[in-house]
Amino acid sequence: MALRLISSDGSQNHDLRESAPLVVGRAPTSDIPVFDPTISRRHAELVSDGTKIRVRDLGSSNGTFQNGTKIEDATVAVDDTLTFGKVAFKVASYTPAGAQRPAPTDAPAGATIVRQIPIRNSDGGFGSLGPASPSGMTRIGAMPVNTPIADKNQQKLATLLEVSKGLTRAVDVDTILEKIAGYTFQTLEADRVAILLCDAHGELSPKISRDKRGGDSSRAVPQSIAKKAVAEKVALLSDNAGEDQRFGGQSILMQQVRSAICAPLIGSEDRPLGVLYVDNPSLTHRFSEEDLEFLVAFAGIAAVAIENSQFAERIRREGIVRSNFERYFAPQLAARIAGSPEALKLGGDKRPVCVLFSDIRGFTALSEKLNPDAMATLLTEYFTEMVECVFRHGGTLDKFIGDAVMAQWGAPIGSPDDADQAMAAALEMMVELRKLNEGWKAKGRPELQIGIGLNFGEAFAGNIGSERRLEFTVIGDTVNTASRLCGKAGGGEILISEEMRAILTSPPPLDECPPMELKNKSQPVKVYRVRNE
């Protein structure tokens, strides 16, 4: 048994699909469109289980009523009167046509053919596009019909081959959608071709709608047809859509739809990507079962092309993002961020971070002795090794400030050993600088000495700037203190704060320094020097 709504004047009948939420409203895209000024655009939601209906008012202006009593959320049964605004419907039961009588050999006008999309192979590819099994295609009011692709005329087979070649050469989704529309018009006598793709929330979003003259069509795709194709993963053919009450006849009549085919676009892992829809407003040409077979095969090829293009675009976008990130983040961290781009957005939050500053001692005097090319070469070699030390220990290069390096651990993604990694990077920077100095000395080039400051604490981390130019950075007192410690460190010294020492799980040998006066600090700060061994 199934349920339907019958208007009080008998002009509207709406069959209710079981377990599927259906929205009643004045909007043409509603599952059950009711065109009356007392009906809200989204008036109420109905869910039928075949014996009763769960009714939930969606905040309508004029209310929903059960047998004259206003309801917000209620269950109605057969013979109840359900009123939306001032439009009343009787709840009635019926036996679906396929269950109440044997199917005749000839289908009446308005019969609908429903074909299941071919089952995929276990490797994720499409199954054979050969004949469907009787259970794979059912015709309401008619015997099962199968039209193998092998029986189609050579023109359509050739078209499918060209479709496959043409779509494979297309590189972006928009181009693919245009080609799909063009190929469809070449093969089917259609007045309109439309493509809707599922957005991030699974909702169907119109992407292209063309008429046979090549212009944009303003008519909306009937949502009742498109949603059924996606929800049940079936291709639908209606040769008299206006009388097919299961698809919201009022909406379809308003759009002058007579004959229509809608095939879902199914990607890998049986994931719906959207729908391919064609229709005609005239009964002079009704789509045939052969047209349905062609569109099913065509939709399968189109879905592969669309998904491949989406994958390629995502890989390209992530590649660009990752290449940009790798200038500032360790490669493994850049990969994690590229896979989660929402980690870097305008704004930010407070995070516990370890901040490292290193600075060349006597750089101003040195720069006066070297010509620009020699200075640029020296700094490039120096910065390259210092940044590699940061990256090898999972840190983030925040910025270069003249001859200083600022790095941090903990943002945008932190790890439990951030402090230990920051300490290890500082120690390695000193080791690598000694190696550089040995090489420079052997070539008669000047040597460098650096001081390093490390601090741990909470800082604001995020993208700072405008929409046109953003810089991911950390700011706050934690950063300032690290910079002040670096300024106090002599050549070859590493100074760390008490907060940094406390967070280390395996601190190196340390010597406690006399409390230091640091700028903007009201009290002297306890500082430790890493012992040279």
N, C-alpha and C positions, 0 to 999 in steps of 0.2 A: 504494500500500500504506500502511496505517496500523497502529499498535500499540495493544494493550490489555493490561491486567492482569487475570488470571483467578485468583481465590482457589483454594487447594488443594481446598476442598470444593465449589467451583463455585457458591457462594452469592453471590459478588460479582464483577462485571465492571466495569471502568473503562476507557473509551476515552480515549486520550491525544491531545489537540489538539497539532498540530505547532507548535513554536517558542514555545509558551506555557508559562511556568514554572507548575507545579502543585504545591501543597503537600499532602503526605500528613500527616494528623494525627487526633487524637482529637476535636478541636474540631468542632462541627457546622458551623462556617463554613469548614472546610477545603475545598479544591478536591476532594480525594479523602478523604472522611471514613471512618475505620476505627475502629469502636467496640470497642476492646479495652484492658484495663488495662495491657498492656505497651507500648502506643503512646503517645508523648508528644503533647501538644496540637499542637505543630508538630514533626513527626518528621523529615521529609526533603522535599527539593525535587526534582522530576523535570522534565526538558526533553527532549521527543522530537523527532527530525527525520524520523520516519517509518520509519527503518530501525534505529535504536538509541536508547538512552535515557541521558542524562547524569544520574547520581544523586548528590546531595549531602546528606549527613547534616546536620541542623540542630542538632546537640548533643543528640540524644535520650538518654534515660536508659538504654534497653535496646539501642541500636545498630541499624544497618542492615547487611544481609548479602547478598552475591552468591554464590550456590551454596555457602552455608555459611561463607564467609569474610567477616569484618567489614570494612566499607569506610567511608571518610570521603567520598571523591570518586572516582567511577569511572563507566565506561561499560558498560552491560549490553546484551545483544542478544537476539534471538528465541530461545526455548527456555531461557533462563537462568531461575533461580529467584531472586526478589527477596524478601527477608524483612525486615519491619519489626517489631522486637520479636520476638514469637513468631507473627506472622501472615505466612504465605508466599503469594506470588503467582507465577504462571507468566507470562512475557512471551510473548505470542502476536501474530501478525500477522493482519490481515484486510483485505478489500477493502471500502471504504465502500459502503453500500447503493446510493447513487445511481449508482455506477460499475459495479455488477456485473450489473444487469438493467434492462430498460426499466421505467418507472414505470407501475403499473397505474392504472386510472381511479378506484378507490376506495381511500382510505387506510385502513390497518389501525389498530386502537386503539393509541394511544401515538405516532402520527405527530406530527411536529413541523413547524410552519410557521415559516420564517425569512424576514423581510422586511427588505430594505435600507431604511434611512432615506432619504427623497427627497434628491437632490443639491441643494445650494444654488446660487442664482444667483451670478454674479460679484460682485454688489453686496452680498453677505452676507445677503440675505433668503432666505426659504424658497422652494423650488421649488414648482411646482404640486402640489396635493394631489389630482390626478386619478389616472387609472389608472397602475399601476406597469408597467414593461416586464417581459417574461418573465424577464429576467436579474435584475430587481429583487426577485422573489419566487420562492422555490423551496420545494417541499414534499417532505420526505423520504418516499419511497414513494408519491408521487402526482403527477398532472400539474400543471404550473404553474397557479396560480389567481390571478385578478385580480378585485377587487371595487371598482369605481370609486365614489368618494364620491357621484357624481351619482345612483347607483342606490340609495343608502341611503334609509331612510324619512325622512319630513319631521320626525319627532320628533327624530332624532339631528342632522339639519342645524340645526334650531332650537336644540338644546342647544349645538352648537358656536358658534353665534352668541352665545348667552347667555354661554357660557364666555369668549369673546373680550371681551365687554363687561364681565363681572364681574371678570375678572382685570386688565383695564386700569385699573379703578377702585381696585384694591387697591394699597396703598402700601408695605407691608413684606413681607418674605419669609415670615414666619410666617403672616400672614393669607392670602397667596397659597397656601401649602401646604394650609391648612385648606380653602380654597375648592376646590382641585383634588380633594381627597379627597371633599368633598361632591358635586361635579359627577359624579365617577366613580361613586359609589353611586347617584346618580339615574338613570344611563344604563345601567350594566352590572349584571347579577345577580352581584355579587361578595360574598364573605364577608369579604374583607380588602383594604384599600388601603394601600400603604406607599410612601413616598418616601425615597430616599437621595440625598444630594448629595455631590459630590466636595469634599474638603477641600483645603487648600493643597498637600498632597503627592500629590493625585490619588487618595487612598483614599476609598472609599465610606463615608459616615457616615450612620447612620439619623437622620432628622429627624421623621418622622411615621409612625405605624402604627395604623390604626383598623379596628375590626370593624364589621359592618353595623348594630350597635346603637348605634354612636357612641362606644364605649369604646376605651381603649388596648389594643392587642393585644401580648402578650408574645412572640409567635412571631417568630423572626428570619427575614429574607428569605434564601432559599438563595443563598449567595455565588456558587456555580457559575453560576447563571442570571444574576444581576446583573452579575457580572464579564464574562461573555461579551457581554452587551448593550452594555456600555460599551466594551470592548476592540475589538469588531468593528463597533460602531455599527449594530447590527441589532435589530429588534424581534422578540421570540420568542413563539410560541404553542405550548404543549404541551397536548394534550387528554387526556394520561394521564402526568403528570409522574413518577409513581412508577416507571414502567417505562422512563423515558428515561434510560438509563445514562450518557449523556454529561454529565448534569447532577448526578452524584453521588447516585444513587438512595437510598442509605441515609439521607442527611441529609433529603431531601425526604420519605421515608416517615416519619421520626421526627416531622416537622412536619405530617403528614397532608395534604400537598399532592397534589391530584389533577389539577386543571386550572389553568393559570397563563398569564398574559401579562406580559411585561416589555418596556417601551419605553424606550430611552435618551432623555434630555433633552439635546438638542444646541443649543448656543448659537452665537454668531457665530464665524466663522473655524473652523467645524466642531469646536468645542471641547466635549467632553462635560461637562455640568453635574451629571449624576446619572442616576437611573432612576426611572420610575413603574412600580410592580409591583402586580398584582392576582391573587388566587387564590381557589380554592374547595376545600374538603376533601371534597366529595361529588361523585360522578359523576352525580347527578341533574341537574346543569347543567354542561355543558361549554362553555367559551368557543368562539365560532365565528370564522370568517374575517372576518365582518362586525364582530365585536367587536374583532378585531385592527386592522382598518382604522380604526375609530373611535379606538382608543387611540393609534395612530400620529399621526393628525391632532390629537388632543387634546394629546398630548405635545409636538407642535411648538408649539402655542399656549402651553402651560404654560411651555416652555423660554424663549420670548421674554419672558413676564411675569416669570419668575424672574430672568433676566439683567438686564432693565430695572430691576427692584427692587434688585438687587445694585449696579448702576451708580449708581442714585439714592442708595442708602445710602452708597456710597463717596464720591460727590461731596459729599453732605451732611456726612459726617465730615471730609473734607478741607477743606471750607469752614469748619467750626468750628475745626479745627486751624489752618488758615491765618489766620483772623481773629485767633486768639489770638497766633500767631507774629508777625503784623504789628504788634503793639504793641511788640515788642522787636527784631524783625529787619527789615532792609530788604525791601521787597516782593518783589524778585526772589529774595532769599535765602529768604524765607518760602515762596515757591512751590516752591523746590527741596527744602526741609525737609518741606513737606506731602506731597510726592510720595515722600519717603523717611522715614517717621515713626520708623524704627528709629534714625535719627541722634540722636533725643532719647529716651533711656531712663534709668531709674534707674541711677545710677552714672556713670561717664565714663572719660576717659583723659587722659594728658598730651599737650599740643599746643603748638606754637610760636604765640604770639599777640602782637599789638600792643595795648597797653592805654592808654586815654586817660582822664584825669581833668580836669574843669574845675570851678572853684569861684568863687563870687562873693566879691569882696573887700568887707569891711565890711558884710556882710549883717546881722549881729546888730544893729548900730547903726541900719541902715536900717529894719529890721522894727519897731523901737520907735517910729519916726516915722510909719509908715503904718497906717491901719486895716486890719482883716483882709480886707475886700473888695478894697481897692486893692492890697494885697500879693498876694492870690490872682490878680488880673488881671495884675499885672506879671510874676509867675512863670510864669503860663500862656503869655503871649506870648513870654517869654524861652525857656522850655523847648521850646516848639513849634519855634522857629527852630533851636535847638541840635540837637534830635533830627533835624530835616530835613537838617541838614548831615551828620550821621552816616549817615543812610539814603542820601542822594545819593551817598555814597562807599562804599556796600556794607557799612557797619559794623553792629554789633549793640548795641542799647541794653541794657546789663547791668542798670542800676538808677539810680534817683534816690536820693541820700543827702542828705536835707535840701535845701540849695540847690546841691549838687554833682551833676554828671552823670558817670557811669562808662560808657564804651563800650569795645568790643573788636572786633578783627578777627582771624579765624582759627578761630573755633569757633562752631558745630559743623562748619562747612564752611569750609575755607580757600582762598585764592587766592594766586598768586605775587606779586601787587602789593599785598598787605595793608598793608605798611608805608607804601608811597607813598600809598595811599588814606587811611590814618589821618592822615598828615602833611597831606594836602590838606584833610581835614575840619577839622583844628585851625586851619589858616590861614583857611578859609572861616568858621569860627565867629567869629573876630575881625572879619572883614569884616562879617558879618551883625549882630554886636553894635553896631558903629559905626552901621549904618543904623537899628537900633532906638533907639539913644541919640539920634540926630538927630530922630527922630519924637517920642520922649518929651520931649525938651527943648523942641520947638516947642509941646507941649501943657502945658508947665509941670510935667511929671512927673520924678521922679528918674532919674538915669542909673546904669548899672551898669558895673563893671569886673570882669574875670575873669582868673584865672591858669590855665594849662594845663600839665600834665605828661604826657609820653609815654615809654613804655618798651617794649622788645621782649625776649622770652625765653620759656622753657617754663613752662606753668602747667597746673594740673589744671582740666579743663573738663568739665562734666556737670551733670545734674540733682541738686541737693542738697536734702534735706529728707525728708519722709515720703511715703507713698503718697497721703495725702489732700492734701498741699500740697507741690508741688515748685517749685524755682526754678532755672532754668538760669543758671549763673554760672561765672566763672573765679576760681580762688583760688591763692595762692602768693606767693613772694617777688617775682616779676615784677609782680604787681598791687600789692603793698605799695610797691615802689619807685616806680611811676608815681604813686601817691597822695602819697608823700613829696615827689616833684619838684613836683607840683601845689601842695603846701603851701608850698614855697620860692619859687614863682613870684610875682612882683609883678603888679599890675594891668596888663593888656595884654601880659604876658610868656608865651612858650612855652618851656619847658625840656624837653630831651630827653636821654636817657642815651647813653653811648658805644655800647651795643648797638643802640640805635635808629638812631643816625647811621650805623653800619656797614652796616645792612641796607637803607638807602635807596638806590635807584638814581639818583634825581635830587634830592639834598638841597637845600633852600633855603639862602640865605646864612646862615652860622652864626658865632657868636662863642664861643670856648671860655671857659668860666667857671673860676674857681679851684675846685679839688676841694672838694666839699661833704660835710659830715658829715650823714649821714642816719641816722635811728633804726634800730637793729638791724643796722647795717652796721659791721663791725669796722674797715674802712678807708675813707678819704674816696673819694667817687665822682666820676669825671670826668663833667662835665655841659656841655652846649652850650645857648646861648640863640639862638633864631631872631632874626635881625637885623631890626629895624623899618626898612622902606624906604618 
